[in-house]
Amino acid sequence: MSQAATSAAITVGTRVTITRVRDRIPADLVKLLLTNPTGSVTGFKMTDGSGVGVQVQLDGGGQSWFFEDEIAAL
């Protein structure tokens, strides 16, 4: 797991990189992320046996998971 996903700072706040996720998420989530791409990490998820996804509670409402390279610490 990368340092980004395990750092204490990322649990305080995180920003989703919209250009990395736009093609794989629903249009309503894209709209929400364009308005406010910040949130807090609430958990982790195994993606394909070799990667880890990050569950994010978005500040604008809603919750989704992202690959760890799709988010950045605030």
Secondary structure as the mmCIF struct_conf table of DSSP 4:
data_model
#
loop_
_struct_conf.conf_type_id
_struct_conf.id
_struct_conf.beg_label_comp_id
_struct_conf.beg_label_asym_id
_struct_conf.beg_label_seq_id
_struct_conf.end_label_comp_id
_struct_conf.end_label_asym_id
_struct_conf.end_label_seq_id
HELX_RH_AL_P HELX_RH_AL_P1 GLN A 3 THR A 6
HELX_RH_AL_P HELX_RH_AL_P2 ALA A 8 VAL A 12
STRN STRN1 THR A 14 VAL A 16
HELX_RH_AL_P HELX_RH_AL_P3 ILE A 18 VAL A 21
TURN_TY1_P TURN_TY1_P1 ARG A 22 ARG A 24
BEND BEND1 ILE A 25 ILE A 25
HELX_RH_AL_P HELX_RH_AL_P4 ALA A 27 THR A 35
STRN STRN2 THR A 38 MET A 46
BEND BEND2 ASP A 48 SER A 50
STRN STRN3 VAL A 52 LEU A 58
TURN_TY1_P TURN_TY1_P2 ASP A 59 GLY A 60
BEND BEND3 GLY A 61 GLY A 61
STRN STRN4 GLN A 63 PHE A 67
HELX_RH_3T_P HELX_RH_3T_P1 GLU A 68 GLU A 70
STRN STRN5 ILE A 71 ALA A 73
#
